[in-house]
Amino acid sequence: MIDKLQEIEKKFESVEADFNNIAVVSNPKEMQRLGKLRAELEPIVTTIREYRKVLDDLSQAEDMLSDPEMKERALEEIDPPRQQRDEFEALFANELFRMYSRWCERRRWKVEIIEHEESGIGGLDRVVFKIDAIGAFSQLKFESGVHRVQRVPATESQGRIHTSTATVAVLPEAEEVDVHIDNKDLEISTFCSSSAGGQHMQKNETAIRIIHKPSGIVSTCQDERSQAQNKLKAMAVLRSKILQMEQEKAANERAGMRKGQVGSGDRSEKIRTYHFPESRITDHRIKLTVHNMNGFMDGDIQTMLDALIQDDQARKLAEGNEASS
């Protein structure tokens, strides 16, 4: 996670440097693009730097624990940064997973967890799950992208709003007939599962990691009790990822960009902001805002999904009319 945060910070620093570039300053369109990117990155980078300070403070307090003369002071100072660290890490991913799960429950759709990595504080670093229902992909395909959350952590004494993000990827399930995978292109390894599944999973290497060497795509599964079951699920996820890659490649070759979807669908694109202090959720692609944070996070997202689907249909109809005229 730290590496990803550093990449975001480096991108922001690059944007800052470009503002001093004469060639960029003389280009109004480029300045406008950079200004917009800077405005999006700045609150995230501010949070990243605050998070790094929290980690530094925690590290210093932990180092003091080894000094008998400083141990009592360290015990007093270690709790605040530890609580702040916990506020920063991985809670929003868990809330998003619950939101989609509750939405599925409303439709009586089955949710099956393929892989999850817990943060240890009631949050999730990463979760992969399957929705076993006809029409699930068509309903959720526009959820792919960066979801940004803005809220005041419980440990924030000055009431400042902190920004963090979670990335969502929605993939259609691919059958073996849809995607041909040559076994010689696969690198398969096993490891001990870290998921909640009892001592059996922890002592034995039941978890599976599959690397598709030609594309570099990686798929893992560790939530089942046997290697065979985990391998089946990991292969299913791998096929879906490869299918999506091939579909995107074909679309890019045809049109130079992916048309017929809301926005670009790029997973680095910020698609929605969840502003908790104002109970406001805004989808930036269709400029739709709803004020129902509690209900939305409890799975009441159908109005947003319908609006995204309707906008996509309107775009396709307009493109069809242009093509025929």
C-alpha positions as CSV (number, residue, x, y, z in Angstrom):
1,M,0.0,0.0,0.0
2,I,2.9,2.4,0.8
3,D,4.2,2.0,-2.7
4,K,0.9,3.0,-4.2
5,L,0.7,6.1,-1.9
6,Q,4.2,7.0,-3.0
7,E,3.2,6.8,-6.7
8,I,0.3,9.2,-6.0
9,E,2.6,11.6,-4.3
10,K,5.2,11.4,-7.1
11,K,2.4,12.1,-9.6
12,F,1.3,15.2,-7.6
13,E,4.9,16.4,-7.4
14,S,5.3,16.0,-11.2
15,V,2.2,18.1,-11.7
16,E,3.6,20.7,-9.4
17,A,6.8,20.8,-11.4
18,D,4.9,21.1,-14.7
19,F,3.4,24.4,-13.4
20,N,6.9,25.9,-13.6
21,N,7.5,24.5,-17.1
22,I,7.5,27.4,-19.7
23,A,6.1,25.1,-22.4
24,V,3.2,24.1,-20.2
25,V,2.4,27.6,-18.9
26,S,2.0,28.8,-22.5
27,N,-0.5,26.1,-23.2
28,P,-4.0,27.1,-21.7
29,K,-5.5,23.7,-22.3
30,E,-2.7,21.9,-20.6
31,M,-2.7,24.3,-17.7
32,Q,-6.5,23.6,-17.3
33,R,-5.9,19.9,-17.4
34,L,-3.1,20.1,-14.8
35,G,-5.1,22.4,-12.6
36,K,-8.0,20.0,-12.5
37,L,-5.6,17.1,-11.8
38,R,-3.9,19.1,-9.1
39,A,-7.2,19.9,-7.4
40,E,-8.1,16.2,-7.4
41,L,-4.7,15.0,-6.1
42,E,-4.0,17.7,-3.5
43,P,-6.4,16.5,-0.7
44,I,-5.3,12.9,-1.2
45,V,-1.6,13.9,-1.0
46,T,-2.3,16.0,2.1
47,T,-3.9,12.9,3.7
48,I,-1.0,10.7,2.6
49,R,1.5,13.1,4.2
50,E,-0.6,13.2,7.4
51,Y,-0.7,9.4,7.4
52,R,3.1,9.2,7.0
53,K,3.6,11.5,10.0
54,V,1.3,9.3,12.0
55,L,3.4,6.3,11.1
56,D,6.6,8.1,12.0
57,D,5.2,9.1,15.4
58,L,4.1,5.6,16.0
59,S,7.5,4.2,15.0
60,Q,9.3,6.6,17.4
61,A,7.0,5.7,20.2
62,E,7.5,2.0,19.6
63,D,11.3,2.5,19.5
64,M,11.1,4.2,22.9
65,L,9.5,1.0,24.4
66,S,12.8,-0.8,24.3
67,D,14.4,1.9,26.5
68,P,13.6,1.1,30.2
69,E,13.9,4.8,31.1
70,M,11.5,5.9,28.3
71,K,9.0,3.0,28.4
72,E,6.5,4.7,30.7
73,R,6.4,7.8,28.5
74,A,6.2,5.7,25.3
75,L,3.2,3.8,26.7
76,E,1.4,7.2,27.1
77,E,2.3,8.4,23.6
78,I,1.7,5.3,21.6
79,D,-2.1,5.1,21.7
80,P,-3.0,8.4,19.8
81,P,-0.9,7.6,16.7
82,R,-2.0,4.0,16.8
83,Q,-5.7,5.1,16.8
84,Q,-5.0,7.6,14.0
85,R,-3.3,4.9,11.9
86,D,-6.3,2.6,12.3
87,E,-8.6,5.4,11.2
88,F,-6.5,5.9,8.0
89,E,-6.3,2.2,7.0
90,A,-8.7,0.1,4.9
91,L,-12.1,0.9,6.5
92,F,-13.8,2.3,3.3
93,A,-13.1,-0.9,1.3
94,N,-15.0,-2.9,3.9
95,E,-17.9,-0.4,3.7
96,L,-18.1,-0.6,-0.1
97,F,-18.1,-4.4,0.1
98,R,-21.0,-4.3,2.6
99,M,-22.8,-1.8,0.4
100,Y,-22.7,-4.1,-2.6
101,S,-23.5,-7.1,-0.5
102,R,-26.6,-5.4,1.0
103,W,-27.7,-4.5,-2.5
104,C,-27.4,-8.1,-3.5
105,E,-29.4,-9.2,-0.5
106,R,-32.2,-6.9,-1.5
107,R,-32.3,-8.7,-4.8
108,R,-31.8,-12.1,-3.2
109,W,-28.6,-12.6,-5.2
110,K,-25.9,-14.8,-3.9
111,V,-22.5,-13.3,-3.0
112,E,-19.5,-15.6,-2.8
113,I,-16.1,-14.4,-1.4
114,I,-13.2,-15.5,-3.6
115,E,-10.4,-13.8,-1.6
116,H,-10.1,-11.3,1.2
117,E,-7.3,-9.7,3.1
118,E,-8.2,-8.2,6.4
119,S,-6.5,-5.1,7.8
120,G,-6.9,-6.3,11.4
121,I,-9.0,-3.3,12.5
122,G,-12.3,-4.4,11.1
123,G,-11.4,-3.3,7.6
124,L,-10.3,-4.9,4.4
125,D,-7.2,-4.3,2.4
126,R,-8.6,-6.2,-0.6
127,V,-11.6,-8.4,-1.4
128,V,-12.6,-10.3,-4.4
129,F,-16.2,-11.7,-4.6
130,K,-18.5,-13.2,-7.1
131,I,-22.2,-12.4,-7.6
132,D,-23.9,-15.5,-8.9
133,A,-26.9,-14.0,-10.8
134,I,-28.0,-13.3,-14.3
135,G,-27.7,-9.6,-15.1
136,A,-25.2,-8.8,-12.3
137,F,-22.5,-7.5,-14.6
138,S,-24.9,-5.3,-16.7
139,Q,-26.1,-3.7,-13.5
140,L,-22.7,-3.1,-11.9
141,K,-20.3,-2.6,-14.8
142,F,-20.2,1.2,-14.3
143,E,-19.0,0.8,-10.7
144,S,-15.4,0.2,-12.0
145,G,-13.1,3.0,-11.0
146,V,-11.9,5.0,-8.1
147,H,-14.3,5.7,-5.3
148,R,-13.3,8.6,-3.1
149,V,-14.4,9.1,0.5
150,Q,-14.2,12.3,2.5
151,R,-15.0,12.4,6.2
152,V,-13.7,13.5,9.6
153,P,-12.0,10.6,11.5
154,A,-13.1,10.1,15.1
155,T,-9.6,10.8,16.2
156,E,-9.4,14.2,14.3
157,S,-9.5,16.8,17.1
158,Q,-9.6,19.8,14.8
159,G,-12.5,18.5,12.6
160,R,-10.5,18.4,9.4
161,I,-11.9,16.3,6.5
162,H,-9.6,13.5,5.4
163,T,-9.7,12.0,1.9
164,S,-9.0,8.4,1.0
165,T,-9.9,6.1,-2.0
166,A,-10.7,2.6,-2.9
167,T,-10.6,1.0,-6.3
168,V,-13.4,-1.1,-7.7
169,A,-13.1,-3.5,-10.6
170,V,-16.2,-5.3,-12.1
171,L,-15.5,-8.2,-14.4
172,P,-17.8,-10.4,-16.3
173,E,-17.4,-14.1,-15.6
174,A,-15.7,-15.8,-18.5
175,E,-16.3,-19.5,-19.4
176,E,-13.6,-21.7,-20.8
177,V,-15.1,-21.4,-24.3
178,D,-14.7,-17.6,-24.1
179,V,-11.0,-17.5,-23.2
180,H,-8.4,-20.1,-24.2
181,I,-5.6,-20.3,-21.7
182,D,-2.5,-22.5,-22.5
183,N,-1.3,-24.3,-19.4
184,K,2.3,-23.6,-20.4
185,D,1.6,-19.9,-20.1
186,L,0.7,-20.3,-16.4
187,E,2.9,-20.1,-13.4
188,I,1.1,-21.7,-10.4
189,S,2.3,-21.5,-6.8
190,T,0.9,-22.2,-3.4
191,F,1.2,-20.4,-0.1
192,C,-0.3,-20.6,3.4
193,S,-3.7,-18.8,3.6
194,S,-4.1,-15.8,5.8
195,S,-7.9,-15.9,5.6
196,A,-10.2,-16.9,8.4
197,G,-10.6,-20.6,7.9
198,G,-9.2,-22.3,10.9
199,Q,-5.8,-23.9,11.7
200,H,-6.0,-26.3,8.8
201,M,-5.8,-23.4,6.3
202,Q,-2.9,-21.7,8.2
203,K,-0.7,-24.9,8.5
204,N,-1.1,-26.1,4.9
205,E,-0.4,-24.3,1.6
206,T,-3.9,-24.4,0.4
207,A,-3.9,-20.9,-1.2
208,I,-3.2,-20.6,-4.9
209,R,-1.5,-17.9,-6.9
210,I,-1.7,-18.1,-10.7
211,I,0.4,-15.8,-13.0
212,H,-0.5,-15.6,-16.7
213,K,3.0,-15.0,-18.0
214,P,2.1,-13.4,-21.4
215,S,0.0,-10.7,-19.9
216,G,1.4,-10.6,-16.3
217,I,-2.1,-10.9,-14.9
218,V,-2.2,-12.4,-11.4
219,S,-5.1,-14.2,-9.8
220,T,-5.1,-15.6,-6.2
221,C,-7.6,-17.5,-4.1
222,Q,-7.3,-18.5,-0.5
223,D,-10.8,-18.8,1.0
224,E,-11.4,-22.5,0.3
225,R,-10.0,-25.3,2.3
226,S,-8.3,-27.2,-0.5
227,Q,-5.9,-26.4,-3.2
228,A,-8.2,-27.8,-5.9
229,Q,-11.1,-25.6,-4.9
230,N,-8.9,-22.5,-4.7
231,K,-7.4,-23.3,-8.1
232,L,-10.9,-23.5,-9.7
233,K,-11.9,-20.1,-8.3
234,A,-8.5,-18.5,-9.2
235,M,-8.8,-19.8,-12.8
236,A,-12.3,-18.4,-13.0
237,V,-11.1,-14.9,-11.9
238,L,-8.1,-15.2,-14.3
239,R,-10.3,-15.9,-17.3
240,S,-12.5,-12.9,-16.4
241,K,-9.4,-10.6,-16.2
242,I,-8.0,-11.9,-19.5
243,L,-11.5,-11.5,-21.2
244,Q,-11.7,-8.0,-20.0
245,M,-8.2,-7.2,-21.3
246,E,-9.0,-8.7,-24.7
247,Q,-12.3,-6.8,-24.9
248,E,-10.6,-3.5,-24.0
249,K,-7.9,-4.1,-26.6
250,A,-10.4,-4.8,-29.3
251,A,-12.4,-1.7,-28.4
252,N,-9.3,0.5,-28.4
253,E,-8.3,-0.8,-31.8
254,R,-11.7,-0.1,-33.2
255,A,-12.3,3.4,-31.9
256,G,-9.0,4.6,-30.4
257,M,-10.9,4.8,-27.1
258,R,-13.5,2.8,-25.3
259,K,-16.9,4.1,-26.3
260,G,-20.3,3.1,-25.2
261,Q,-19.5,3.3,-21.5
262,V,-19.9,6.1,-19.0
263,G,-16.5,7.8,-18.7
264,S,-13.5,5.8,-19.8
265,G,-14.0,3.1,-17.3
266,D,-10.3,3.4,-16.4
267,R,-9.6,2.2,-12.9
268,S,-7.5,5.2,-12.2
269,E,-10.4,7.5,-13.0
270,K,-12.2,9.0,-10.0
271,I,-15.9,8.2,-10.6
272,R,-17.7,9.0,-7.4
273,T,-17.2,10.9,-4.1
274,Y,-18.8,9.9,-0.8
275,H,-18.9,13.1,1.4
276,F,-19.9,11.9,4.8
277,P,-20.1,15.2,6.6
278,E,-22.8,16.4,4.2
279,S,-24.3,12.9,3.6
280,R,-23.7,13.5,-0.1
281,I,-22.8,11.0,-2.8
282,T,-21.8,12.5,-6.2
283,D,-21.2,10.5,-9.4
284,H,-18.9,12.7,-11.4
285,R,-19.6,11.1,-14.8
286,I,-23.3,11.9,-14.9
287,K,-23.2,14.8,-12.4
288,L,-25.8,13.1,-10.2
289,T,-25.9,13.8,-6.4
290,V,-28.0,12.0,-3.8
291,H,-28.3,12.9,-0.1
292,N,-28.8,9.6,1.6
293,M,-25.5,8.4,2.9
294,N,-26.9,5.9,5.5
295,G,-29.3,4.3,3.0
296,F,-26.8,4.3,0.2
297,M,-24.1,2.6,2.2
298,D,-26.7,0.1,3.3
299,G,-27.2,-1.0,-0.3
300,D,-29.8,1.5,-1.5
301,I,-27.9,2.2,-4.7
302,Q,-30.4,1.2,-7.4
303,T,-31.3,4.8,-8.3
304,M,-27.7,5.6,-9.1
305,L,-27.2,2.4,-11.1
306,D,-30.4,3.1,-13.1
307,A,-29.2,6.6,-13.9
308,L,-25.8,5.3,-15.1
309,I,-27.5,2.7,-17.3
310,Q,-30.0,5.2,-18.8
311,D,-27.2,7.6,-19.5
312,D,-25.2,4.9,-21.3
313,Q,-28.3,3.9,-23.4
314,A,-28.8,7.6,-24.4
315,R,-25.2,7.9,-25.4
316,K,-25.4,4.7,-27.6
317,L,-28.6,6.0,-29.2
318,A,-27.0,9.3,-30.0
319,E,-24.0,7.6,-31.5
320,G,-26.2,5.4,-33.6
321,N,-28.1,8.4,-34.9
322,E,-24.8,10.2,-35.8
323,A,-23.6,7.1,-37.6
324,S,-26.7,6.8,-39.7
325,S,-27.0,10.4,-40.6
